[in-house]
């Protein structure tokens, strides 16, 4: 990788997208100047300051941590353009009006550093046309960089070159966006709406067309176009509400105005009912009324026939549902096409038309089929892109079915399928182990060879691509110990293989064995598997033991769990936990015991046992008690409770971090732990960290023997907080009992304040309190309720 840095950035435009792009730069610890127009009255930076304040209130939060907002400076175009001179990357994110962008580019040009990159976040305007407003000397450093909303969470960034964009600049920028901001890059061609919006908006238009043609309700269509077919929960019409009906109409208008010769041009129009909603100010989620609206707790949906809202009661026909649950993709599509039920006809039609559209336009809008499929996955949340779905269902059979419908006039356009559909692709598919088909080049294109992608040992792959494989060293029913000889022969990797990576007995015993094997045969051990990291202990096993009255067995199970955590902590070789997604309960405790943690930004970590009426007993309370004693020893007062208090509330309220960054703030990780923005790099970084620890001469830690605890005074202080919360109706009586047990564990037991204990004492206190709570009927009710509903019970 080249030594390309963005030391400071600027974002022009403090609207929804601009402010959130700035927030994500701040998440990555890149200082950013956020610009907008000067306010007419009062503080000239009022517009930007309101946008920055708004970042703190948005949910899901665009900020990985509240303190990241400090990296965003407010500025306005009238007073502060000279601040652009120190910026390596300048992103324009103002409204989609070419003339406004032209004016802004001319205004900023004199202040742009010769080495700076200028980029537009336009969602569909021509990048070549926008470049014309810049001086000739800056045009080679201009490109499109289209983030998807919300920028922190959406993986896709479309990178669009002009005819004069410097190729090395684009390679550097792609590498930086992938690794520093954690993005998935699609190199888009400079065509209207680029790749994802071009295909995605057509898909929405196809859904709208067939909704009206078949007389289906909007709520029924959302039930049909959501997770049941591998699309997001927001499906189609809820997605439109979230995006904003006016924004959707603008994107449709762009296609209508700029694609007059497109065979589907007649469908590039805003439906009359949608225009009526927009005219009435019902713009979707931002106005709390659109295609859907919420009346109290009731969700209502627009009924076109009644010209009013009705309760949303979507149901998929059982026969159609049975077809959709068929895992044989070829048979599923055959049955949908043959069915006379309107819902089945609708589903076949929307798939047929998106297959037709994607194939026809592949040569003109994307370098290859992989780019379209990734664009739809990363930008629209589809489980599979259109070409993947087509290939999974049998390329030849689907091609012939689409052709038959086109010839019979049943498709949305009479345009013929391109010849390549029936050529060699029919036998090989669009995706192969060697690459994906490019219609413009009539060849299969391999993946990018940029060095940054070598950091992705297991990158996302499209259907038909081959994944890397490791060599299994040992495995049982819950754990696999394996290695990657092509990366590092001397580091073992242990992966939990249970559903949701729950930590049952097989996992507990398996992890102990993995540590022992690593100590005997390897230099280091990495604990890694795909998200989630772990949902904690296997509650089903726990509930079964409770029902059988096997509390002695449960105590032994907890002791074995603690032994596993201690094995991870005191291994003779360094243990590195590579964490992505949920790491709850025991999963959180295991990562706390590792020598080091590498954490994906989007990791949600917490000790959530209070939700099922329990306390952490895998060493979580013990670890916090030790840290409190160590931190107190460095202060004049030497009072552990000073460091117990915030941790106590975190455990009592079952607080879960909203990012890897916040996990450090809550104490589940430490400042020296790595935060990785691209989860595909997680294993690579963890292996490097493990190797570094091994090469630095890692030796097993010594267990602390004299741990000063907060004792009875600390417990009493916690009880005072709980009493106030109970009196205020914030917690129930059982919440109080559970939280008090957590206080006892954190404070080292009901013993004299300042007593000196060892690690085993703290573990025994945890274990005893945990088993006592297991015997409590209200805790048992919480466990049963969670298993039955997946939701916590407050009793």
C-alpha positions in Angstrom: 0.0 0.0 0.0 1.2 3.5 -0.7 1.7 6.0 2.1 -1.5 8.0 1.3 -3.0 9.9 4.2 -5.9 12.1 4.8 -4.7 14.3 7.7 -7.6 16.6 7.5 -10.8 16.7 5.5 -13.5 19.2 4.6 -17.2 18.5 3.8 -19.1 21.2 1.9 -22.8 21.1 2.9 -24.1 20.4 6.4 -27.3 18.7 5.4 -28.2 15.2 6.4 -25.6 13.5 4.3 -22.8 16.1 4.7 -23.0 16.1 8.4 -23.0 12.4 8.7 -20.1 12.0 6.3 -18.2 14.4 8.5 -19.3 12.3 11.6 -17.8 9.2 10.0 -14.5 10.9 9.3 -14.5 12.0 12.9 -15.2 8.4 13.9 -12.0 7.5 12.1 -10.1 10.2 14.0 -9.7 12.4 10.9 -10.3 16.1 11.8 -12.9 17.6 9.5 -14.2 21.1 8.7 -17.9 21.1 8.0 -19.0 24.1 5.8 -22.3 25.6 5.0 -23.8 29.0 4.2 -23.5 31.7 6.8 -26.6 32.3 8.8 -28.5 35.5 8.1 -28.7 36.5 11.7 -26.6 35.9 14.8 -23.8 33.3 14.8 -22.6 33.0 11.2 -21.9 29.3 11.8 -25.4 28.6 13.2 -26.4 26.3 10.3 -23.4 24.1 10.8 -23.6 24.2 14.6 -27.3 23.0 14.4 -26.2 20.2 12.2 -23.4 19.2 14.6 -25.8 19.3 17.5 -28.2 17.1 15.5 -25.6 14.4 15.2 -25.7 13.9 19.0 -29.5 13.2 18.8 -29.7 10.9 15.8 -30.5 7.2 16.2 -28.8 5.0 15.2 -26.0 7.3 16.1 -23.7 8.5 13.3 -21.0 8.9 16.0 -19.1 5.9 17.3 -18.6 7.9 20.5 -20.1 11.2 21.7 -16.6 12.7 22.0 -15.9 12.2 18.3 -18.0 15.3 17.6 -15.0 17.3 19.0 -13.2 16.5 15.7 -15.7 18.4 13.6 -15.1 22.2 13.2 -17.9 24.5 12.0 -17.2 26.9 9.2 -19.0 28.9 6.5 -18.2 29.9 3.0 -18.1 33.6 3.6 -15.5 33.6 6.4 -13.5 30.4 6.4 -12.6 29.2 2.9 -8.9 29.6 3.8 -9.3 26.6 6.0 -9.5 24.5 2.9 -5.8 25.0 2.3 -4.9 22.4 4.9 -7.3 19.8 3.8 -6.2 16.7 1.9 -9.7 15.6 0.9 -12.7 18.0 0.1 -16.1 16.4 -0.4 -18.9 18.4 -1.8 -22.3 17.3 -0.5 -24.8 20.1 -1.3 -28.2 19.8 -3.0 -28.4 18.0 -6.4 -28.5 21.1 -8.5 -25.7 21.4 -11.1 -25.7 25.2 -11.1 -25.3 25.4 -7.4 -22.4 23.0 -7.5 -20.8 25.0 -10.3 -20.9 28.1 -8.3 -19.5 26.5 -5.2 -16.6 24.9 -7.1 -15.7 28.3 -8.6 -15.8 29.8 -5.1 -13.5 27.3 -3.4 -11.0 26.8 -6.3 -8.6 29.5 -5.2 -8.3 28.0 -1.8 -7.7 24.3 -2.7 -4.2 22.9 -2.2 -2.6 21.6 -5.4 -2.3 18.2 -3.8 -5.9 18.0 -2.4 -8.5 15.6 -3.8 -11.9 17.2 -4.6 -14.9 14.9 -4.8 -18.6 15.2 -5.2 -21.1 13.1 -3.2 -23.7 13.5 -6.0 -26.0 10.5 -6.2 -26.4 10.7 -9.9 -25.2 13.8 -11.7 -22.5 13.6 -14.3 -19.0 13.7 -12.8 -17.5 14.8 -16.1 -20.0 17.6 -16.4 -19.3 18.8 -12.8 -15.6 18.8 -13.4 -16.0 21.5 -16.0 -16.5 24.1 -13.3 -13.1 23.6 -11.9 -9.8 25.1 -13.1 -7.9 22.9 -15.5 -5.1 22.3 -13.0 -7.6 20.7 -10.5 -9.5 18.5 -12.9 -7.2 15.5 -12.6 -7.8 15.5 -8.8 -11.6 15.5 -9.1 -13.9 12.5 -8.9 -17.2 11.3 -7.6 -17.4 9.6 -4.1 -21.0 8.6 -3.5 -21.7 7.5 0.1 -24.9 5.8 0.9 -27.2 6.9 3.8 -26.4 6.5 6.7 -22.7 6.8 5.9 -21.5 5.1 9.1 -23.5 2.0 8.6 -23.9 1.6 4.8 -21.0 -0.2 3.3 -21.2 1.0 -0.2 -19.2 3.9 -1.7 -19.3 4.4 -5.4 -16.1 5.8 -6.8 -16.5 7.5 -10.1 -13.7 8.8 -12.3 -13.8 11.6 -14.9 -12.0 11.3 -18.2 -9.1 13.1 -16.6 -9.0 11.7 -13.1 -5.6 10.6 -12.0 -5.6 6.7 -11.8 -3.1 6.6 -9.0 -5.2 9.1 -7.0 -8.3 6.9 -7.4 -6.3 3.8 -6.3 -5.0 5.6 -3.2 -8.5 6.9 -2.4 -10.1 3.5 -2.8 -7.5 1.9 -0.5 -8.0 4.6 2.1 -11.8 4.3 2.0 -11.6 0.5 2.3 -9.2 0.3 5.2 -9.7 3.6 7.1 -13.4 4.1 6.7 -14.4 0.4 6.3 -16.1 0.8 3.0 -16.9 -1.5 0.1 -15.9 0.2 -3.2 -17.6 -0.1 -6.5 -15.9 1.7 -9.4 -19.0 3.1 -11.2 -19.2 4.5 -14.7 -20.2 8.1 -15.2 -23.8 7.3 -16.1 -27.0 8.7 -14.5 -27.5 7.5 -11.0 -24.4 5.3 -11.3 -24.8 1.6 -10.4 -26.8 1.0 -7.1 -29.4 3.8 -7.6 -29.8 3.0 -11.3 -30.6 -0.7 -10.6 -32.2 -0.1 -7.2 -34.6 2.7 -8.2 -35.6 0.7 -11.3 -36.3 -2.2 -9.0 -38.6 0.0 -6.9 -40.3 1.3 -10.0 -40.9 -2.3 -11.1 -42.4 -3.1 -7.8 -44.7 0.0 -8.0 -45.7 -1.0 -11.6 -46.6 -4.5 -10.7 -48.3 -3.5 -7.4 -50.7 -1.3 -9.4 -51.1 -3.9 -12.2 -52.1 -6.7 -9.8 -54.0 -4.5 -7.3 -51.9 -5.5 -4.3 -51.8 -3.5 -1.1 -48.6 -1.6 -0.2 -48.4 -3.6 3.1 -48.7 -6.9 1.3 -46.0 -5.9 -1.2 -43.7 -5.0 1.7 -44.3 -8.4 3.2 -43.4 -10.0 -0.1 -40.3 -7.9 -0.8 -38.7 -8.0 2.6 -36.6 -10.7 4.3 -38.6 -13.6 2.8 -36.8 -12.8 -0.6 -33.5 -11.7 1.0 -34.3 -8.0 1.1 -34.2 -5.6 4.2 -37.0 -5.5 6.7 -38.0 -2.1 5.3 -38.7 -3.9 2.0 -39.9 -1.4 -0.7 -42.5 1.1 0.5 -41.1 1.5 4.0 -37.7 2.1 2.3 -39.3 4.8 0.2 -40.6 6.5 3.4 -37.2 6.3 5.0 -35.4 7.7 2.0 -38.0 10.4 1.6 -40.7 10.4 -1.0 -39.4 13.7 -2.4 -35.9 12.4 -2.6 -37.1 9.3 -4.4 -39.0 11.4 -6.9 -35.9 13.5 -7.5 -33.9 10.4 -8.4 -36.6 9.1 -10.7 -36.8 12.6 -12.4 -33.0 12.4 -13.0 -33.5 9.1 -14.8 -36.4 10.5 -16.8 -34.5 13.6 -17.8 -31.1 12.0 -18.7 -32.1 8.6 -20.2 -34.5 9.5 -23.0 -33.4 6.5 -25.2 -33.6 3.9 -22.4 -36.0 1.1 -23.4 -37.6 1.4 -19.9 -37.9 5.2 -20.2 -41.7 5.0 -20.1 -41.5 3.7 -16.6 -39.2 6.4 -15.3 -42.1 8.4 -13.9 -43.4 9.2 -10.5 -46.8 7.5 -10.0 -49.7 9.8 -9.6 -50.5 8.7 -6.1 -46.8 9.4 -5.1 -47.0 12.9 -6.6 -50.2 13.5 -4.6 -48.5 12.5 -1.3 -45.6 14.8 -2.0 -47.8 17.7 -2.9 -49.7 17.2 0.4 -46.4 17.3 2.4 -46.5 13.6 3.3 -42.9 12.9 2.5 -42.4 9.8 4.6 -40.5 9.3 7.8 -39.2 12.8 8.1 -42.8 14.2 8.1 -44.1 11.2 10.1 -46.5 10.4 7.3 -46.0 9.0 3.9 -47.1 5.6 2.4 -47.2 4.5 6.1 -48.0 6.5 9.2 -48.2 5.7 12.8 -51.4 6.4 14.8 -50.4 5.8 18.5 -49.1 2.2 18.4 -50.9 1.3 15.3 -49.2 1.3 11.9 -51.5 2.4 9.1 -50.9 2.1 5.4 -52.3 4.2 2.5 -55.2 2.4 0.7 -55.5 3.8 -2.8 -59.0 2.4 -3.4 -60.3 4.0 -0.2 -58.1 7.1 -0.6 -57.4 6.9 3.1 -55.2 5.1 5.6 -56.1 1.7 7.0 -54.5 -0.6 9.6 -51.5 -2.5 8.1 -52.4 -6.2 8.2 -50.2 -7.7 5.5 -50.3 -11.5 5.0 -48.5 -13.7 2.5 -50.8 -16.4 1.0 -49.8 -19.8 2.6 -49.3 -21.4 -0.8 -47.0 -18.6 -2.0 -45.2 -18.7 1.4 -44.6 -22.5 0.8 -43.0 -21.7 -2.6 -40.8 -19.0 -1.1 -39.5 -21.4 1.6 -38.4 -23.9 -1.0 -34.6 -24.0 -0.8 -34.3 -25.3 -4.4 -33.9 -22.0 -6.2 -34.6 -23.4 -9.7 -37.8 -25.1 -8.5 -38.9 -22.0 -6.6 -38.7 -19.7 -9.7 -40.5 -22.4 -11.8 -43.3 -22.5 -9.3 -43.6 -18.8 -9.0 -43.9 -18.4 -12.8 -46.4 -21.2 -13.1 -48.7 -20.0 -10.2 -51.9 -18.1 -11.0 -51.9 -16.4 -7.5 -51.4 -12.6 -7.9 -48.7 -12.6 -5.2 -46.7 -15.3 -7.0 -47.2 -13.6 -10.3 -46.0 -10.4 -8.7 -42.8 -12.0 -7.4 -41.9 -13.6 -10.7 -42.6 -10.4 -12.5 -40.3 -8.2 -10.3 -37.5 -10.8 -10.5 -37.9 -11.2 -14.3 -37.8 -7.5 -14.9 -34.8 -6.8 -12.7 -32.9 -9.7 -14.4 -33.9 -8.3 -17.8 -32.9 -4.8 -16.9 -29.5 -5.7 -15.3 -28.5 -7.9 -18.2 -29.5 -5.3 -20.8 -27.6 -2.5 -19.0 -24.6 -4.3 -17.7 -22.3 -3.1 -20.5 -23.3 0.5 -20.0 -23.4 1.0 -16.2 -20.8 -1.3 -14.7 -17.4 -2.9 -15.4 -18.7 -6.4 -14.5 -21.6 -8.4 -13.0 -19.8 -8.5 -9.6 -20.0 -4.7 -9.3 -23.7 -4.7 -9.8 -24.3 -7.5 -7.3 -22.1 -5.9 -4.6 -23.7 -2.5 -5.2 -27.1 -4.0 -4.5 -25.9 -5.9 -1.5 -24.0 -3.0 0.1 -26.2 -0.1 -1.0 -29.7 -1.6 -0.8 -29.2 -4.4 1.7 -30.0 -7.3 -0.7 -28.8 -10.7 0.4 -27.9 -11.5 -3.2 -27.5 -9.3 -6.2 -29.6 -9.9 -9.3 -27.0 -11.9 -11.2 -26.4 -14.1 -8.1 -30.1 -14.8 -7.8 -30.3 -15.6 -11.5 -27.2 -17.9 -11.4 -28.5 -19.7 -8.3 -31.8 -20.4 -10.0 -30.2 -21.9 -13.1 -28.9 -19.4 -15.7 -30.2 -21.1 -18.9 -33.7 -21.8 -17.6 -34.2 -18.3 -16.3 -32.8 -16.8 -19.5 -35.2 -18.8 -21.6 -38.2 -17.8 -19.3 -37.3 -14.1 -19.4 -36.9 -14.3 -23.2 -40.3 -16.0 -23.5 -42.0 -13.3 -21.5 -40.3 -10.5 -23.4 -41.3 -12.1 -26.7 -44.9 -12.4 -25.4 -45.1 -8.8 -24.3 -45.4 -9.6 -20.6 -42.2 -7.8 -19.6 -41.9 -4.1 -18.8 -39.8 -3.5 -22.0 -39.7 -5.2 -25.4 -35.9 -4.9 -25.5 -34.2 -8.2 -26.4 -31.9 -9.8 -24.0 -28.3 -9.2 -25.1 -26.6 -12.1 -27.0 -24.0 -12.7 -24.3 -26.8 -14.1 -22.0 -27.1 -17.1 -24.3 -23.4 -17.5 -25.1 -20.6 -19.0 -23.0 -22.1 -17.4 -19.9 -25.1 -19.8 -20.2 -22.7 -22.7 -19.4 -20.3 -21.0 -17.0 -22.5 -18.4 -15.3 -21.6 -14.7 -14.8 -19.6 -15.5 -11.7 -16.7 -18.0 -11.8 -13.8 -18.8 -9.5 -11.6 -16.7 -11.9 -13.7 -13.6 -12.1 -17.1 -12.1 -13.1 -18.4 -11.4 -16.6 -17.8 -8.0 -18.2 -20.2 -7.4 -21.0 -18.3 -4.4 -22.3 -15.0 -6.3 -22.5 -16.6 -9.7 -23.2 -14.4 -11.4 -20.7 -14.3 -12.4 -17.1 -12.7 -9.8 -14.8 -10.8 -10.9 -11.7 -11.0 -8.9 -8.4 -9.0 -5.8 -7.8 -5.3 -6.4 -7.1 -4.8 -3.3 -5.0 -2.6 -4.3 -2.0 -5.3 -3.2 0.5 -7.4 -6.2 -0.5 -4.6 -8.5 0.7 -5.7 -7.5 4.2 -9.0 -9.3 3.6 -8.3 -13.0 4.1 -12.0 -13.9 3.8 -13.5 -11.1 1.7 -17.2 -11.0 0.8 -17.7 -13.2 -2.2 -20.4 -13.5 -4.8 -22.0 -16.8 -5.7 -19.6 -18.8 -7.8 -16.4 -17.4 -6.3 -14.1 -19.7 -4.2 -13.4 -18.9 -0.6 -10.0 -19.4 1.1 -9.8 -22.5 3.3 -7.9 -23.2 6.5 -6.4 -26.5 7.8 -8.3 -28.1 10.7 -6.1 -29.0 13.6 -8.8 -30.3 15.9 -12.6 -29.9 16.4 -15.5 -31.0 18.5 -19.2 -30.2 18.4 -18.7 -26.6 19.5 -15.2 -25.5 18.5 -12.8 -25.8 15.5 -9.1 -25.2 16.0 -7.4 -24.5 12.6 -4.6 -22.6 10.9 -3.8 -20.7 7.8 -0.4 -22.0 6.6 -0.4 -19.5 3.7 -0.6 -16.6 6.2 1.2 -17.8 9.4 1.9 -21.4 10.1 2.7 -20.6 13.7 -0.6 -19.1 14.8 -3.7 -21.2 15.6 -7.2 -19.9 15.2 -10.1 -21.1 17.3 -13.6 -20.6 16.1 -16.9 -21.3 17.9 -19.2 -23.2 15.6 -22.5 -23.3 17.5 -25.6 -21.4 16.3 -25.2 -17.7 17.2 -21.9 -18.9 18.8 -23.6 -19.6 22.1 -21.2 -20.9 24.7 -22.5 -24.4 25.8 -20.5 -27.2 27.4 -18.9 -28.3 24.1 -17.6 -24.8 23.5 -16.3 -24.5 27.1 -14.4 -27.8 27.0 -13.3 -27.1 23.4 -11.8 -23.7 24.2 -9.7 -25.2 27.0 -8.4 -27.9 24.7 -7.6 -25.3 22.0 -5.6 -23.3 24.5 -3.7 -26.4 25.5 -3.0 -27.3 21.9 -1.8 -23.8 21.1 0.5 -23.8 24.1 2.0 -27.1 22.9 2.2 -26.5 19.1 1.9 -22.8 18.2 3.2 -19.4 19.0 -0.1 -17.7 19.6 -3.9 -18.2 19.5 -6.5 -16.0 17.8 -10.2 -16.4 18.8 -12.2 -15.5 15.6 -15.3 -16.3 13.8 -17.8 -14.4 11.7 -20.3 -12.2 13.5 -21.8 -12.5 16.0 -18.8 -13.0 18.3 -21.0 -14.7 20.9 -24.5 -14.4 22.3 -23.3 -15.7 25.7 -24.1 -18.9 27.6 -26.5 -21.5 26.1 -29.7 -20.5 28.0 -31.5 -23.6 26.7 -28.9 -25.8 28.5 -29.3 -23.7 31.6 -33.1 -23.8 31.5 -33.1 -27.6 31.1 -30.8 -28.0 34.1 -33.0 -25.7 36.2 -36.1 -27.7 35.3 -34.3 -30.8 36.4 -33.2 -29.2 39.7 -29.5 -29.8 38.8 -28.1 -26.8 40.6 -25.0 -28.7 41.6 -24.4 -29.4 37.9 -25.0 -25.8 37.1 -22.4 -24.7 39.7 -19.9 -27.0 38.2 -20.8 -25.6 34.7 -20.1 -22.0 36.0 -16.8 -23.1 37.5 -15.8 -24.7 34.2 -16.8 -21.5 32.4 -14.6 -19.6 34.8 -11.7 -22.0 34.2 -12.0 -21.4 30.5 -11.8 -17.6 31.0 -8.7 -18.1 33.2 -7.2 -20.4 30.6 -7.5 -17.7 28.0 -6.0 -15.1 30.4 -3.1 -17.1 31.6 -2.2 -19.0 28.5 1.5 -19.5 27.9 1.0 -18.1 24.4 -0.7 -14.8 23.6 -4.5 -15.0 23.0 -6.0 -12.3 20.8 -9.8 -12.0 20.5 -11.0 -10.7 17.2 -14.5 -9.3 17.8 -17.3 -8.4 15.4 -21.0 -7.9 16.0 -22.6 -9.0 19.2 -20.4 -10.0 22.1 -22.7 -10.4 25.0 -22.5 -12.0 28.4 -20.0 -14.8 28.5 -18.7 -13.7 25.0 -17.9 -10.3 26.5 -16.1 -12.0 29.5 -14.0 -14.2 27.2 -12.8 -11.2 25.2 -12.0 -9.3 28.5 -9.7 -12.2 29.5 -7.7 -12.2 26.2 -4.2 -10.7 26.2 -5.4 -8.3 23.5 -8.5 -7.4 21.5 -9.0 -6.4 17.9 -12.5 -5.1 17.6 -14.6 -4.2 14.5 -16.1 -0.7 14.7 -19.6 -2.2 14.5 -19.3 -4.3 17.6 -21.9 -4.3 20.3 -20.4 -5.5 23.5 -21.9 -5.8 27.0 -22.5 -7.8 30.2 -26.3 -8.3 29.8 -26.9 -11.0 32.3 -29.2 -8.7 34.4 -31.7 -9.0 31.5 -32.3 -12.6 32.5 -32.0 -12.0 36.2 -28.4 -13.0 36.6 -25.0 -11.4 37.1 -21.8 -11.9 35.1 -20.1 -15.0 36.5 -17.5 -15.9 33.9 -15.0 -13.6 35.5 -16.5 -10.3 34.3 -17.2 -8.9 37.8 -13.8 -10.3 38.9 -11.9 -8.5 36.1 -13.6 -5.2 36.9 -12.8 -5.6 40.6 -9.1 -6.2 39.8 -8.9 -3.2 37.5 -10.6 -1.0 40.1 -7.9 -2.1 42.6 -5.1 -1.5 40.2 -6.5 2.0 39.2 -7.1 3.0 42.8 -3.5 2.1 43.7 -2.4 4.8 41.5 -4.4 7.5 43.2 -3.9 9.3 46.5 -7.2 8.0 48.0 -6.6 4.3 47.0 -10.4 3.8 47.0 -11.5 1.0 44.6 -15.2 2.2 44.7 -14.3 5.3 42.8 -13.7 3.0 39.8 -16.5 0.4 40.7 -19.3 2.9 40.6 -19.5 3.5 36.8 -19.0 -0.2 36.1 -21.7 -1.1 38.5 -24.3 0.9 36.6 -23.1 -0.5 33.3 -23.7 -4.1 34.6 -26.9 -3.3 36.6 -28.5 -1.7 33.5 -27.2 -4.3 31.1 -25.6 -1.5 29.0 -24.3 -2.6 25.6 -21.7 -0.5 23.7 -23.0 1.0 20.5 -19.6 0.7 18.8 -16.1 -0.8 19.3 -15.0 2.7 20.4 -17.6 2.9 23.1 -16.7 -0.6 24.3 -13.3 0.9 25.3 -15.1 3.7 27.1 -17.3 1.2 29.1 -14.2 -0.8 30.1 -14.9 -3.9 28.0 -11.7 -3.2 26.1 -8.7 -1.0 26.9 -7.1 1.9 25.1 -4.4 -0.1 23.5 -6.9 -2.4 21.8 -7.3 -2.0 18.1 -10.5 -0.7 16.5 -10.8 -2.0 12.9 -13.2 -0.1 10.6 -13.4 -2.8 7.9 -14.6 -6.1 9.5 -13.1 -8.0 6.5 -9.6 -7.0 7.9 -10.3 -8.2 11.4 -8.6 -11.6 11.1 -5.6 -10.2 9.3 -5.0 -7.5 12.0 -5.6 -10.1 14.8 -3.0 -12.4 13.3 -0.5 -9.6 13.0 -1.2 -8.5 16.6 -0.7 -12.1 17.8 2.5 -12.5 15.9 3.8 -9.2 17.3 3.1 -10.3 20.9 4.8 -13.6 20.3 7.8 -12.0 18.7 8.0 -9.5 21.6 8.5 -12.4 24.0 5.1 -12.7 25.5 5.0 -14.6 28.8 2.0 -15.7 30.8 0.7 -13.1 33.3 0.9 -13.6 37.0 -2.4 -13.8 38.9 -2.7 -10.9 41.4 -2.7 -12.1 45.0 -3.5 -8.9 47.0 -6.6 -7.3 45.5 -8.0 -4.5 47.6 -11.8 -4.6 47.4 -14.6 -2.0 48.2 -16.4 -4.5 50.5 -19.4 -3.5 52.6 -19.0 0.2 52.2 -19.0 -0.2 48.4 -22.0 -2.4 48.5 -23.9 0.1 50.7 -23.1 2.9 48.3 -24.5 0.9 45.4 -27.6 0.1 47.5 -28.2 3.8 48.0 -28.2 4.3 44.2 -30.5 1.3 43.8 -32.9 2.5 46.5 -33.4 5.8 44.7 -34.0 4.1 41.4 -36.5 1.7 42.9 -38.3 4.5 44.7 -38.5 6.4 41.4 -40.1 3.4 39.6 -37.0 2.9 37.4 -36.4 -0.6 38.6 -38.4 -3.5 40.0 -37.8 -5.3 43.3 -36.1 -8.2 41.4 -34.0 -5.7 39.4 -32.9 -4.4 42.8 -32.0 -7.9 44.0 -30.0 -8.7 40.8 -28.2 -5.4 40.8 -27.3 -5.8 44.5 -25.8 -9.2 43.7 -23.7 -7.5 41.0 -22.6 -4.9 43.6 -21.5 -7.7 46.0 -19.5 -9.4 43.3 -17.8 -6.2 42.2 -17.0 -5.2 45.7 -15.4 -8.5 46.5 -18.2 -9.9 48.7 -19.8 -8.9 52.0 -16.5 -8.4 53.8 -14.6 -5.5 55.4 -13.9 -2.6 53.1 -10.2 -2.6 52.1 -9.8 -6.4 52.5 -7.2 -8.0 50.4 -8.3 -11.0 48.4 -7.1 -13.1 45.5 -8.6 -13.9 42.1 -10.1 -17.2 43.2 -11.9 -15.5 46.0 -13.6 -13.1 43.6 -14.5 -16.0 41.2 -16.1 -17.9 44.1 -18.2 -14.9 45.1 -19.4 -14.5 41.5 -20.2 -18.2 41.3 -22.1 -18.4 44.5 -24.3 -15.3 43.8 -25.0 -16.6 40.2 -26.3 -20.0 41.4 -28.4 -18.3 44.1 -30.1 -16.2 41.5 -30.6 -19.3 39.3 -32.8 -20.7 42.2 -34.9 -17.5 42.2 -38.3 -18.1 40.6 -38.3 -14.6 39.0 -35.0 -15.2 37.4 -36.3 -18.5 36.1 -39.3 -16.6 34.6 -36.9 -14.2 32.9 -34.9 -17.1 31.4 -38.1 -18.9 30.1 -39.5 -15.7 28.7 -36.2 -14.8 26.8 -36.1 -18.3 25.3 -39.7 -18.2 24.2 -39.8 -14.6 22.9 -36.2 -13.5 22.4 -37.1 -10.4 24.5 -36.2 -9.5 28.1 -38.9 -9.7 30.8 -39.1 -7.1 33.6 -40.8 -8.7 36.5 
